[in-house]
Amino acid sequence: MSVASAFQLCGYRHVVGSLWTVQDAMGPVLARAVYRNLAAPDGRGPAYALHRAVAELRAHGDYDDPLFWASVIHSGP
């Protein structure tokens, strides 16, 4: 069981998590991008917001290595 699946079992519909340990500094960068995409007028939901955020993360010079962005998942409907 992962932390993301534990949050879903607690009742959260949409959860963003990581499949392995990632650098701490990446978290706020990703979170800002996810929330910015969620608030966008053309937002299509949490999965799309994460997809766009990962694309931004990949374009970021410090986090373009797959070890950073490949672990990030959305779990939910």
GUTOR-364119 format. One line per 3 residues: number of its first residue (from 0); their letters; for each residue y, x, z of N, C-alpha, C, O. Coordinates in nm, 4 decimals. Each point is the difference from the previous one (the first is absolute). Layout:
<recs>
NUM	a	Y,X,Z,Y,X,Z,Y,X,Z,Y,X,Z ~ ...
</recs>
This chain:
<recs>
0	msv	-0.1165,0.0839,0.0000,0.1165,-0.0839,0.0000,0.1240,0.0893,0.0000,0.0088,0.0980,0.0739 ~ 0.0843,-0.1346,-0.1573,0.1253,0.0746,-0.0065,0.1075,-0.0726,0.0806,-0.0183,-0.1143,0.0417 ~ 0.1294,0.1821,-0.0207,0.1109,-0.0617,0.0715,0.0531,-0.1186,-0.0802,0.0357,-0.1030,0.0572
3	asa	-0.0306,0.1175,-0.1903,0.0481,-0.1093,-0.0847,-0.0884,-0.1236,0.0137,0.0516,-0.1112,0.0113 ~ -0.1826,0.1282,-0.0121,-0.0888,-0.1158,0.0138,0.0079,-0.0588,0.1405,-0.0177,-0.1207,0.0165 ~ 0.0436,0.2015,0.0835,0.0171,-0.0515,0.1363,0.1234,-0.0891,0.0089,-0.0027,-0.1030,0.0673
6	fql	0.1106,0.1419,-0.1346,0.1188,-0.0848,-0.0016,-0.0286,-0.1320,-0.0707,0.0496,-0.1047,0.0416 ~ -0.1281,0.1092,-0.1469,-0.0353,-0.1250,-0.0679,-0.0843,-0.0887,0.0902,0.0190,-0.1217,0.0020 ~ -0.1101,0.1794,0.0713,-0.0802,-0.0791,0.0927,0.0857,-0.0619,0.1103,-0.0363,-0.1030,0.0567
9	cgy	0.1495,0.1656,-0.0266,0.0922,-0.0549,0.0995,0.0863,-0.1113,-0.0573,0.0716,-0.0667,0.0747 ~ -0.0768,0.0454,-0.2050,0.0716,-0.1119,-0.0589,0.1078,0.0330,-0.1012,0.0591,-0.0913,-0.0577 ~ -0.0318,0.2179,0.0345,0.1001,0.0353,-0.1000,-0.0591,-0.0206,-0.1393,-0.1105,0.0462,-0.0282
12	rhv	0.1839,-0.1155,-0.0584,-0.0515,-0.0287,-0.1345,0.0063,0.1216,-0.0917,-0.0946,0.0275,-0.0737 ~ 0.2047,0.0445,0.0783,0.0207,0.1158,-0.0869,0.0167,0.1239,0.0862,0.0799,0.0016,0.0936 ~ -0.1555,0.1017,-0.1258,0.0064,0.1247,0.0761,0.0068,0.1165,-0.0983,-0.0751,0.0046,-0.0974
15	vgs	0.1646,0.0880,0.1236,0.0071,0.1254,-0.0751,-0.0550,0.1076,0.0915,0.0433,0.0130,0.1145 ~ -0.1379,0.0635,-0.1644,-0.0614,0.1039,0.0812,-0.0334,0.1227,-0.0818,0.0273,0.0060,-0.1199 ~ -0.0857,0.0904,0.1852,-0.0401,0.1249,-0.0637,-0.1478,0.0229,0.0257,-0.0501,-0.0269,0.1092
18	lwt	-0.0178,0.0761,-0.2089,-0.1435,0.0251,0.0133,-0.0298,0.1312,0.0704,-0.1115,0.0212,0.0479 ~ 0.2097,0.0664,-0.0415,-0.0168,0.1252,0.0740,0.1345,0.0413,0.0572,0.1030,-0.0592,-0.0323 ~ -0.1044,0.1595,0.1161,0.1210,0.0488,0.0649,0.0946,0.0582,-0.1045,-0.0405,0.0767,-0.0874
21	vqd	0.1672,-0.1150,0.0985,0.1017,0.0511,-0.0917,0.1132,0.0615,0.0805,0.0088,-0.0187,0.1214 ~ 0.0765,0.0912,-0.1891,0.1138,0.0667,0.0642,0.0944,-0.1043,0.0603,0.0336,-0.0986,-0.0655 ~ 0.0088,0.1202,0.1889,0.0862,-0.0945,0.0705,0.1306,-0.0284,-0.0736,0.0480,-0.1134,0.0018
24	amg	0.0085,0.2116,-0.0646,0.1293,-0.0177,-0.0661,-0.0084,-0.0955,-0.1184,0.1019,-0.0547,-0.0419 ~ -0.2207,0.0337,-0.0124,-0.0159,-0.0888,-0.1144,0.0119,-0.1466,0.0405,0.0433,-0.0820,-0.0810 ~ -0.0800,0.0473,0.2028,-0.0015,-0.1390,0.0447,0.1328,-0.0718,-0.0148,0.0048,-0.1066,-0.0613
27	pvl	0.1033,0.1615,0.1154,0.1295,-0.0677,-0.0144,0.0464,-0.0117,-0.1451,0.0631,-0.0988,-0.0373 ~ -0.0941,0.1985,-0.0437,0.0379,-0.0049,-0.1422,-0.0720,-0.1169,-0.0673,0.0608,-0.0770,-0.0742 ~ -0.1893,0.0650,0.1006,-0.0787,-0.1085,-0.0586,0.0434,-0.1353,0.0557,0.0135,-0.0960,-0.0758
30	ara	0.0084,0.0869,0.2061,0.0384,-0.1267,0.0620,0.1330,-0.0503,-0.0551,0.0139,-0.1186,-0.0299 ~ 0.0833,0.2078,0.0163,0.1294,-0.0411,-0.0563,-0.0172,-0.0553,-0.1407,0.0593,-0.1020,-0.0352 ~ -0.1407,0.1696,-0.0446,-0.0218,-0.0450,-0.1384,-0.0723,-0.1346,-0.0030,0.0344,-0.0862,-0.0809
33	vyr	-0.1334,0.0669,0.1670,-0.0726,-0.1279,0.0036,0.0948,-0.1124,0.0373,0.0040,-0.1022,-0.0684 ~ 0.0725,0.1189,0.1756,0.0911,-0.1063,0.0430,0.1115,-0.0243,-0.1004,0.0417,-0.1143,-0.0188 ~ 0.0069,0.2185,-0.0456,0.1016,-0.0174,-0.1044,-0.0576,-0.0827,-0.1147,0.0677,-0.0882,-0.0529
36	nla	-0.1915,0.1159,0.0144,-0.0633,-0.0752,-0.1081,-0.0346,-0.1428,0.0414,0.0033,-0.0909,-0.0829 ~ -0.0361,0.0704,0.2095,-0.0251,-0.1361,0.0482,0.1272,-0.0838,-0.0051,-0.0057,-0.1196,-0.0286 ~ 0.1194,0.1809,0.0559,0.1273,-0.0718,0.0036,0.0635,-0.0157,-0.1378,0.0986,-0.0723,-0.0144
39	apd	-0.1530,0.1380,-0.0858,0.0574,-0.0076,-0.1346,-0.0111,-0.1419,-0.0552,-0.0977,-0.0697,0.0272 ~ 0.1971,0.0271,-0.1043,-0.0030,-0.1358,-0.0551,-0.1207,-0.0263,-0.0907,-0.0479,-0.1131,-0.0085 ~ 0.0001,0.2148,-0.0574,-0.1162,-0.0175,-0.0889,-0.1312,0.0333,0.0701,-0.1021,0.0194,-0.0658
42	grg	0.1041,-0.0127,0.1992,-0.1191,0.0347,0.0764,-0.1143,-0.0975,-0.0249,0.0203,-0.1213,-0.0047 ~ -0.1388,0.1749,-0.0111,-0.1169,-0.0820,-0.0284,-0.1021,0.0045,0.1119,-0.1170,-0.0321,-0.0210 ~ 0.1598,0.0713,0.1383,-0.0909,0.0010,0.1129,-0.0301,0.1387,0.0513,0.0438,0.0997,-0.0575
45	pay	-0.1196,-0.0936,0.1670,-0.0272,0.1273,0.0666,-0.0791,0.1006,-0.0841,0.0296,0.1195,0.0030 ~ -0.1286,-0.1659,-0.0769,-0.0800,0.0940,-0.0799,0.0858,0.0654,-0.1075,-0.0097,0.1203,-0.0241 ~ 0.0932,-0.2006,-0.0399,0.0888,0.0545,-0.1026,0.1044,0.0925,0.0617,0.0331,0.1039,-0.0573
48	alh	0.0186,-0.1416,0.1742,0.0979,0.0845,0.0693,-0.0609,0.1361,0.0325,0.0657,0.1030,-0.0149 ~ -0.1909,-0.1027,0.0593,-0.0668,0.1273,0.0282,-0.0239,0.0788,-0.1280,0.0175,0.1218,-0.0024 ~ -0.0571,-0.1906,-0.1031,-0.0219,0.0667,-0.1291,0.1266,0.0719,-0.0454,-0.0046,0.1160,-0.0410
51	rav	0.1173,-0.1858,0.0488,0.1275,0.0605,-0.0385,0.0373,0.1147,0.0933,0.0521,0.1022,-0.0447 ~ -0.0785,-0.1189,0.1744,0.0317,0.1046,0.0972,-0.0831,0.1254,-0.0250,0.0507,0.1115,0.0121 ~ -0.1770,-0.1291,-0.0467,-0.0854,0.1155,-0.0299,0.0504,0.0697,-0.1262,-0.0026,0.1228,-0.0083
54	ael	0.0482,-0.2002,-0.0894,0.0569,0.0613,-0.1211,0.1230,0.0833,0.0352,0.0191,0.1092,-0.0536 ~ 0.0642,-0.1612,0.1441,0.1173,0.0765,0.0453,-0.0425,0.1249,0.0760,0.0608,0.1060,-0.0144 ~ -0.1640,-0.1189,0.0941,-0.0506,0.1134,0.0768,-0.0525,0.1087,-0.0934,0.0224,0.1189,0.0226
57	rah	-0.0926,-0.1614,-0.1278,-0.0528,0.0968,-0.0970,0.1116,0.0716,-0.0734,-0.0148,0.1164,-0.0371 ~ 0.1266,-0.1847,0.0157,0.1141,0.0611,-0.0688,0.0793,0.0920,0.0924,0.0764,0.0847,-0.0464 ~ -0.0948,-0.1016,0.1764,0.0675,0.0833,0.1000,-0.0627,0.1390,-0.0060,-0.1225,0.0120,0.0009
60	gdy	0.2023,0.0906,-0.0068,-0.0509,0.1357,-0.0158,-0.0927,0.0477,0.1103,-0.0918,0.0778,-0.0257 ~ 0.1148,-0.1239,0.1490,-0.0794,0.0480,0.1125,-0.1355,-0.0688,0.0122,-0.0909,0.0540,0.0631 ~ 0.0761,-0.1723,-0.1225,-0.1213,-0.0796,0.0213,-0.0709,-0.0363,-0.1300,-0.0646,-0.1045,-0.0077
63	ddp	0.0757,0.1883,-0.0939,-0.0640,-0.0313,-0.1276,-0.1485,0.0352,-0.0030,-0.0706,-0.0410,-0.0922 ~ 0.0226,0.1149,0.1895,-0.1421,0.0350,0.0075,-0.0820,-0.1229,0.0411,0.0400,-0.0715,0.0918 ~ -0.1534,0.0454,-0.1574,-0.0819,-0.1169,0.0346,-0.0459,-0.0044,0.1455,-0.0344,-0.1073,0.0495
66	lfw	0.0329,0.2202,0.0198,-0.0380,-0.0024,0.1410,0.0941,-0.0863,0.0824,-0.0375,-0.0471,0.1074 ~ 0.1584,0.0257,-0.1556,0.0962,-0.0849,0.0711,-0.0149,-0.1461,-0.0396,-0.0261,-0.0849,0.0851 ~ 0.0425,0.0548,-0.2141,0.0102,-0.1389,-0.0419,-0.1329,-0.0692,-0.0259,-0.0051,-0.1229,0.0045
69	asv	-0.1023,0.1955,-0.0313,-0.1266,-0.0640,-0.0338,-0.0668,-0.0694,0.1186,-0.0884,-0.0835,-0.0188 ~ 0.1295,0.1170,0.1390,-0.0638,-0.0583,0.1185,0.0587,-0.1350,0.0390,-0.0589,-0.0716,0.0810 ~ 0.1745,0.0357,-0.1376,0.0715,-0.1197,0.0433,-0.0600,-0.1245,-0.0652,-0.0171,-0.0057,-0.1218
72	ihs	-0.0148,-0.0947,0.2057,-0.0629,-0.1232,-0.0500,0.0710,-0.1229,0.0547,0.0644,0.0041,0.1048 ~ -0.0781,-0.1123,-0.1781,0.0413,-0.1329,0.0463,-0.1267,-0.0785,0.0228,-0.0897,-0.0007,-0.0843 ~ 0.0822,-0.0649,0.1977,-0.1144,-0.0847,0.0303,0.0529,-0.1399,0.0300,0.0811,-0.0183,0.0908
75	gp	-0.1265,-0.0781,-0.1659,0.0460,-0.1362,0.0187,-0.0282,-0.0847,-0.1220,-0.0590,0.0463,-0.0976 ~ 0.1024,-0.1725,0.1045,-0.0277,-0.0917,-0.1124,0.0776,0.0321,-0.1247,-0.0141,-0.0689,-0.1010
</recs>
